């Protein structure tokens, strides 16, 4: 992990979890590109050098703010269910719900591994849409760094290897199974004995290099209606997927307005449903009713108060938040002054908010990544993109893994997160920009499934309420409550844990010191200098020029 605050006041910065990808973004900025060019180049490089966290066949959401141009929007590229999907297709296979509400365990693991778990690939279309609308450099130049990493190679980083070897989540397929599911995956990422290649092992992906070269030359259309699309659909359907050429051809990224809220003297802008921005705004509005500095950072009472706000947002997410094209999302009610005040009053009175779960004790999926960019013109981009729970499927000769986004749907009909043809599932991804005095102050986001919003929330509180520099804000110990239990990282003292248990809370200690989302952020200081914050739980960097 490397942080940057340069004495010469750098005007450009890229922060993300992969040094190779950050380097690609900085190179594009040096070549005259703007923040959008750099962000797209960085994201494409991430799909090569972090292949279990993201991919061109994944999904995501991006904040774009172009200073002085009147542009402040979100480009959403969530993966929809195939048109042949049905709301009851897996209703009789349910075994349990994951503890954080991020999906269900089904018999046969059909939603978690293999071609049936694949939703319509969306990331490439979203990145191209951002570049076409707001980029400055030619598309081929922005794609070229990713081609180079795939062709020339990189190596297994410590964070990658640790994640690949992580113990399987209860009710979920292990990361090693995902890597080794396809013949291409075994060849690319595994040793002869089946275990992942070790830290420092060189990796090259010539198949993906060739695919990216086609994409650089012909644009995303080759992936959605051309030769690559035909190869993808033929392979997926041969393996039992209902995805058809029509699913690919009709997918388009969407440009949406921001969801806005306030916290103290700041303006918070984040994404609309089916993204997680509503959860973030709701929690901030609840917590604004409390003197958080007076509670002391990460004290038992501070954790109790913040955790109850997290639980309220999670409960409302489970009940109401979904794809607004399919679900009537009552944001006005959830974020109303009356609802916020009721929740705050209940927390003061010691009420424990109930977040029911269908009998599971799993940890969250973490197959996601993030990047934040600020350029010398004051433009800001924040992208969170993912494979969901990766399907493990790699079409022979193409080199990239498909998403497993069908695993996040609720297999029970009649709910906000239920399956429907063309519907996107809720995701907690919430790339966010915090404004102070109408100028961007913090550009941030994180991976971490439902815990994304919890990590972003705490980084914001750490800056605004506790005056932490950006690197300290993303490095401080975190906790989360996405069920009736409170999960704490291993740097939360056990005395705090015991105090919460004395109040009849179930406290789960995560063995990792840096965990519960992995926030990557940039702070713009009053003098224009940039502070980078790269989460120590990844191999992240903050590069500036």
Secondary structure, DSSP 8 states (H G I E B T S, - for coil): -B----TT--S-EEEES-HHHHHHHHHHHHTT--HHHHHHHHHHHHHHHSTTT--TBSEEEEEEEETTTTEEEEEEE--B--TT--TTTTGGGEEEE-TTSS-EEEGGGTTTSSGGG-----HHHHHHHHHHHH--S-HHHHHHHHHHHHHH-EE--HHHHHHHTS---TTS--HHHHHHSSHHHHHHHB-TTSSB--TT-EE--HHHHHHHHHHHHH-THHHHTSHHHHHHHHHHHHTT----HHHHHH---EEE--EEEEETTEEEEE--TTSSHHHHHHHHHHHTTS-HHHH-TT-HHHHHHHHHHHHHHHHHHHHH-S-TTTS---HHHHT-HHHHHHHHHHHHTT-------SS--------EEEEEEE-TTS-EEEEEEE-SS----B-TTT--BB--GGGGSB-STTSTTB--TT-B-------EEEEETTEEEEEEEEESTTHHHHHHHHHHHHHHTT---HHHHHHS--EE-SSSEEEE-TTS-HHHHHHHHTTT-EEEE-S-SS-SSEEEEEEE-TTS-EEEEE-TTTT-EEEE-
